[in-house]
Amino acid sequence: MAHKSAYKDVLAGQIPVNPKGDQPPYFRSKKTMQTSAKLIRHQICVADALKGKKPGTRAAVREAFTKASKDCAK
């Protein structure tokens, strides 16, 4: 019996992501979804806090994200 590779099946469940900037390309799962209500509320809070902001540099983005996340965790 010949061995079959699962490589094609695994890749079929992946989505390629090619982000802008200096972050390298990567793959994410097609089935990735949030199920925790607490996590979803936190993500919505952070998104609302950052809506409309254009911090500029990557460092400024990280600082703004960190501050928003800490504020939403309270």
C-alpha positions, 0 to 999 in steps of 0.5 A, a space after each residue: 500500500 502506497 503512503 499518501 501525503 496529507 500535505 495537499 489536505 493541510 494546505 487546502 485548509 490554509 489561507 495565505 496572508 501577505 501583510 504589508 510592511 516588513 512582516 513576512 508572509 504566513 498561512 492561517 487556518 480557514 477555520 480559525 474563529 474566536 469562541 470566547 465571549 470575553 475575548 470577543 468583547 476585548 477585541 471589539 473594545 480594542 478595535 473601537 479604541 483604535 478606530 480612526 487612529 493613524 499612529 504612523 510608525 510600527 513602534 507607535 502602533 504597538 504602543 497604541 495597541 498595548 495601551 488600548 488593550 490594557 485599558 480594555 482589560 480593566 
